[in-house]
Structures are given as structure tokens and as C-alpha cells.
Amino acid sequence: MGIDGIGKPGPGGLPGSLPGAESSGTVGSSGEEFKVQRSSGAERVGGSDALGRLERGEIALEDYLDARSAEAVRHLEGKLPADQLEFVQQTLREQLATDPVLIELVRRATGKLPSEKAE
């Protein structure tokens, strides 16, 4: 026995149907195929170019972290004065070498630990 109509077909014949809504009994019967568009700005799943260069041994971990911190503040270029932008980048870079959570993320991403001295 349902309480207040819970679990009983609504007026349209399907559970959860709204009053006054007509139902053909089929879902998605428009005949159109569902398609998902890819975002053109999506970064490749494997990571950044800097990570690939690090994995190939072309750059050191410190260079990788410098590149990532520069990339992280790139959207601020032209919005902040150069000295403030440099301060934000240096602060982020220092955090990558000193913050335990960020150190662990760096280790997971690269398999290496950053040195505590930021350049």
C-alpha cells in the first residue's frame, strides 16, 4: 500500500508523471543521436609538456616547478603589475617546496620530492 501516491503511477501512466503532461510511454523517442562536443581548450590527459620533458629527463624537477608556477599565474599577465605578478609566482613556487599537501601532490605527479629551497 502506497502512502500519498508514492510508488503509484501518476496521471500520465508512469511513476513521477506530472498532472496534465501527456506521455507516449517512450523515453528519448526523438530519433536524434546524443552527441557530446569536445572542448577545444582541454589540456591533454597525460599532463603538461613540462611534465613530459621532466619524465624524459630534459629538465630538472626545479625547472618543472618553475614552469608550472609560471603557467599558473599566466592568466594574471596584464591584470597585475609585473612586480606583483612576480611576487605571486614566487609565493606559489615557495609553497610548492614547503607546503606538505603540495609536496605530496608534486610527489604523486612526478615521483620526486621538491627541495625546500625555492629559486
Residue pairs with C-beta under 8 A, 6 or more apart in sequence:
2 8
7 15
8 15
9 15
9 17
10 16
10 17
10 18
10 19
11 17
11 18
11 19
11 20
11 21
12 18
12 21
12 22
12 23
13 23
13 25
14 23
14 25
17 23
28 34
46 52
47 109
48 67
48 68
48 71
50 59
50 63
50 64
50 67
50 68
50 71
51 64
51 109
51 110
53 59
53 64
54 60
54 61
54 63
54 64
54 110
59 67
61 106
61 110
61 112
61 114
61 115
62 114
62 115
62 119
64 110
65 93
65 96
65 97
65 106
65 114
66 93
66 119
68 96
69 89
69 90
69 92
69 93
69 96
70 89
72 89
72 92
73 85
73 88
73 89
73 92
76 85
76 88
77 85
80 88
90 118
93 118
93 119
94 118
95 102
96 102
96 103
96 106
96 114
96 118
97 103
97 114
97 115
97 116
97 117
97 118
98 116
98 118
103 113
103 114
106 112
106 113
106 114
107 113
